[in-house]
Amino acid sequence: MTSNQSESPLNFVFSMINFIVELYLSSVIKPFLTFHDKFYSWINIRIRNFLDENSDKIPKWFTANFITYARTLLVVPCVILMAKGFVVLPSMILIAVDFGDLLDGIVARYWVERKEIESVGQEVDIDAKDKHTLEPSWIGKHREKNYGGFVDAVCDKAFLIPCWISLLSTVPFFSYINAIQYGILWSLILIETASGSVRFKAYYTSNGVTAPAVKGLDFSTSAVKADGIGKAKQTLEMVGTSLFILPVFRYVGLILMTAAVPLAYESVRRKIKKRVIYVDGTVEKIDYKVLKFWKQARGLGSKLIVGISQDNDVMIQNASACESVDAVLINAPTKLSLAYLDAIEIDYVVCGVGNSASVVTSEIAAAQRCLIIIDDSTAQPAKALEAKNTKAE
């Protein structure tokens, strides 16, 4: 980041907002999640026990996606009832939808584990290899694997946003407290709409490879993990909206919805946080292993730069043709320094196991600006010692 960018008033404002939100997360939300997790864990165990005890009675169509679609369709009667002046029934629908959000996760895990148990001991079709089959692409497999989580999050917003828009008409704009109600409702509408748009883009522009989890370095620098923020936000929004509908509990609901606004903001901020990743692209040939490595590196940030230390047009064009690559750095230095990373605004260098010392200097490793992808599921900061071994070369 340049000095002009760091000193801009807009960046200062967002820095202050981020500081306040993080203080709120660590001092309020983190203790709240302790109780929240215990309560939902208690419910989870009892529902799961019920499913296991009645497994022979559960129909095949009772899936997580079915529950997600069914609870989303409840937005139609909920909005119509609110338009007709009803308050109790819409409030009860919201609580039911919130329960459905918990239920679909439990049901999804139930079916996965049941299929694993049923598959044990089944005979494999010997002639399966001789049959003509369609093998899904990496992107196809990735979308299929993550579809449940994607549609669950999007459907939550598809239910709540129309409810909030409908509730705007119930707030007369005649006092400061009513103005606050308008502000909270509009904040949630706009932030969750933005969050849904980001999710749509991320899902349909996925490169087909899941980014490895970074261990030993906290990208979020937050006291609360992303899944914790999502859980708390969902509960505060659903329960808060349910109480907001009821005139006698309207201000209690407003407090809960207000408490959800920073969480909704933080959820969006983490999705769009800019992080520039660099990988060394000077390789003999670009095969599926190299492409997979680039895709994993791209998943760790928002932009991927591939450095080519040679003025080789074929190598440059091959790297440019990869959909995971955002830019190609031509005539890149064979070994990067910390000053060079700052000059071209690269946040992290990503390397494979055993080659970090040949790509970065010891100061980059010491500054934890170099990540090593260990395997498909794990990445960690490079140790300074790995670069020091070749410092004299």
WODA-V13491 format. One record per pair of residues at least 6 apart in sequence whose C-alpha atoms are under 8 Angstrom apart, sorted by the first residue. I is the first residue (numbers start at 1). J is the second residue. If there is no record, write none. Layout:
BEGIN
i->I j->J
i->I j->J
END
This chain:
BEGIN
i->1 j->342
i->1 j->345
i->5 j->11
i->6 j->12
i->18 j->266
i->21 j->262
i->21 j->263
i->21 j->266
i->22 j->222
i->22 j->223
i->25 j->222
i->25 j->223
i->25 j->224
i->25 j->263
i->26 j->222
i->26 j->223
i->26 j->224
i->29 j->224
i->29 j->232
i->30 j->223
i->30 j->224
i->33 j->228
i->33 j->232
i->36 j->232
i->44 j->102
i->44 j->106
i->47 j->103
i->47 j->106
i->48 j->106
i->48 j->107
i->48 j->110
i->51 j->58
i->51 j->110
i->63 j->104
i->63 j->107
i->63 j->108
i->63 j->111
i->64 j->103
i->64 j->104
i->64 j->105
i->64 j->107
i->64 j->108
i->64 j->148
i->65 j->104
i->65 j->148
i->65 j->152
i->67 j->100
i->67 j->103
i->67 j->104
i->68 j->100
i->68 j->101
i->68 j->104
i->68 j->151
i->68 j->152
i->68 j->155
i->69 j->155
i->71 j->96
i->71 j->97
i->71 j->100
i->72 j->97
i->72 j->155
i->72 j->156
i->72 j->158
i->72 j->159
i->73 j->159
i->74 j->93
i->74 j->97
i->74 j->159
i->75 j->159
i->75 j->160
i->75 j->162
i->75 j->163
i->77 j->90
i->78 j->89
i->78 j->90
i->78 j->93
i->78 j->163
i->79 j->90
i->79 j->162
i->79 j->163
i->79 j->166
i->81 j->87
i->81 j->89
i->81 j->90
i->82 j->90
i->82 j->166
i->82 j->167
i->83 j->166
i->87 j->245
i->87 j->246
i->88 j->245
i->88 j->246
i->90 j->242
i->90 j->245
i->91 j->241
i->91 j->242
i->91 j->243
i->91 j->245
i->91 j->246
i->92 j->242
i->94 j->238
i->94 j->239
i->94 j->241
i->94 j->242
i->95 j->238
i->95 j->239
i->95 j->242
i->98 j->234
i->98 j->235
i->98 j->238
i->98 j->239
i->101 j->152
i->137 j->208
i->138 j->207
i->138 j->208
i->138 j->209
i->139 j->206
i->139 j->207
i->139 j->208
i->139 j->209
i->140 j->208
i->141 j->208
i->142 j->206
i->142 j->208
i->142 j->209
i->142 j->210
i->143 j->203
i->143 j->204
i->143 j->206
i->143 j->208
i->150 j->199
i->150 j->203
i->153 j->196
i->154 j->196
i->154 j->199
i->157 j->192
i->157 j->193
i->157 j->196
i->160 j->238
i->161 j->188
i->161 j->189
i->161 j->192
i->161 j->193
i->164 j->185
i->164 j->189
i->164 j->241
i->165 j->185
i->165 j->189
i->167 j->245
i->168 j->182
i->168 j->185
i->171 j->178
i->171 j->181
i->171 j->182
i->172 j->178
i->173 j->179
i->173 j->182
i->181 j->254
i->184 j->254
i->184 j->257
i->184 j->258
i->184 j->261
i->187 j->261
i->188 j->261
i->188 j->264
i->191 j->264
i->191 j->265
i->191 j->268
i->192 j->264
i->194 j->268
i->195 j->267
i->195 j->268
i->198 j->268
i->198 j->271
i->198 j->272
i->207 j->295
i->207 j->323
i->207 j->324
i->208 j->295
i->209 j->292
i->209 j->295
i->209 j->296
i->209 j->299
i->210 j->296
i->210 j->299
i->211 j->295
i->211 j->296
i->211 j->297
i->211 j->298
i->211 j->299
i->211 j->300
i->211 j->376
i->211 j->377
i->212 j->296
i->212 j->299
i->212 j->300
i->212 j->373
i->212 j->375
i->212 j->376
i->212 j->377
i->212 j->378
i->212 j->379
i->213 j->377
i->213 j->378
i->213 j->379
i->214 j->378
i->214 j->379
i->214 j->380
i->215 j->378
i->215 j->379
i->215 j->380
i->215 j->381
i->216 j->380
i->216 j->381
i->217 j->380
i->217 j->381
i->220 j->270
i->226 j->267
i->229 j->263
i->229 j->267
i->230 j->263
i->230 j->267
i->232 j->260
i->232 j->263
i->233 j->260
i->233 j->263
i->233 j->264
i->236 j->256
i->236 j->257
i->236 j->259
i->236 j->260
i->237 j->256
i->237 j->257
i->237 j->260
i->239 j->253
i->239 j->256
i->240 j->252
i->240 j->253
i->240 j->254
i->240 j->255
i->240 j->256
i->240 j->257
i->241 j->253
i->241 j->254
i->241 j->257
i->242 j->253
i->243 j->249
i->243 j->250
i->243 j->252
i->243 j->253
i->244 j->250
i->244 j->251
i->244 j->252
i->244 j->253
i->244 j->254
i->245 j->253
i->272 j->302
i->273 j->302
i->274 j->301
i->274 j->302
i->274 j->303
i->275 j->300
i->275 j->301
i->275 j->302
i->275 j->303
i->275 j->346
i->275 j->347
i->275 j->348
i->276 j->301
i->276 j->302
i->276 j->303
i->276 j->304
i->276 j->305
i->276 j->345
i->276 j->346
i->276 j->347
i->276 j->348
i->277 j->297
i->277 j->298
i->277 j->300
i->277 j->301
i->277 j->302
i->277 j->303
i->277 j->304
i->277 j->305
i->277 j->346
i->277 j->347
i->277 j->348
i->277 j->349
i->277 j->350
i->278 j->304
i->278 j->305
i->278 j->306
i->278 j->307
i->278 j->346
i->278 j->347
i->278 j->348
i->278 j->349
i->278 j->350
i->279 j->294
i->279 j->297
i->279 j->304
i->279 j->305
i->279 j->306
i->279 j->307
i->279 j->349
i->279 j->350
i->279 j->351
i->280 j->306
i->280 j->307
i->280 j->308
i->280 j->351
i->280 j->359
i->281 j->306
i->281 j->307
i->281 j->308
i->281 j->309
i->281 j->319
i->282 j->307
i->282 j->308
i->282 j->309
i->282 j->310
i->282 j->315
i->286 j->318
i->286 j->319
i->291 j->322
i->294 j->324
i->294 j->325
i->295 j->324
i->297 j->304
i->297 j->350
i->298 j->304
i->298 j->324
i->298 j->325
i->303 j->325
i->303 j->326
i->304 j->324
i->304 j->325
i->304 j->326
i->304 j->327
i->305 j->325
i->305 j->326
i->305 j->327
i->305 j->328
i->305 j->329
i->306 j->319
i->306 j->325
i->306 j->327
i->306 j->328
i->306 j->329
i->307 j->328
i->307 j->329
i->307 j->330
i->307 j->331
i->307 j->332
i->308 j->315
i->308 j->316
i->308 j->328
i->308 j->329
i->308 j->330
i->308 j->331
i->308 j->332
i->309 j->330
i->309 j->331
i->309 j->332
i->309 j->333
i->309 j->334
i->310 j->330
i->310 j->331
i->310 j->332
i->311 j->330
i->311 j->331
i->316 j->328
i->316 j->330
i->319 j->325
i->319 j->328
i->320 j->326
i->320 j->327
i->320 j->328
i->334 j->358
i->334 j->359
i->335 j->358
i->335 j->359
i->335 j->360
i->335 j->361
i->336 j->359
i->336 j->360
i->336 j->361
i->337 j->360
i->337 j->361
i->337 j->363
i->337 j->364
i->338 j->361
i->338 j->363
i->338 j->364
i->341 j->347
i->347 j->369
i->348 j->369
i->348 j->370
i->348 j->371
i->349 j->360
i->349 j->369
i->349 j->370
i->349 j->371
i->350 j->370
i->350 j->371
i->350 j->372
i->350 j->373
i->351 j->359
i->351 j->370
i->351 j->371
i->351 j->372
i->351 j->373
i->352 j->372
i->352 j->373
i->352 j->374
i->353 j->372
i->353 j->373
i->353 j->374
i->356 j->370
i->356 j->372
i->356 j->382
i->356 j->386
i->356 j->387
i->357 j->386
i->357 j->387
i->357 j->388
i->357 j->389
i->357 j->390
i->358 j->387
i->358 j->390
i->360 j->370
i->360 j->387
i->361 j->387
i->361 j->388
i->361 j->391
i->362 j->384
i->362 j->385
i->362 j->386
i->362 j->387
i->362 j->388
i->362 j->391
i->363 j->384
i->364 j->370
i->364 j->384
i->365 j->381
i->365 j->382
i->365 j->383
i->365 j->384
i->365 j->386
i->365 j->387
i->366 j->383
i->366 j->384
i->368 j->381
i->368 j->382
i->368 j->383
i->369 j->381
i->370 j->381
i->370 j->382
i->371 j->379
i->371 j->380
i->371 j->381
i->371 j->382
i->372 j->379
i->372 j->380
i->372 j->381
i->372 j->382
i->373 j->379
i->373 j->380
i->374 j->380
END
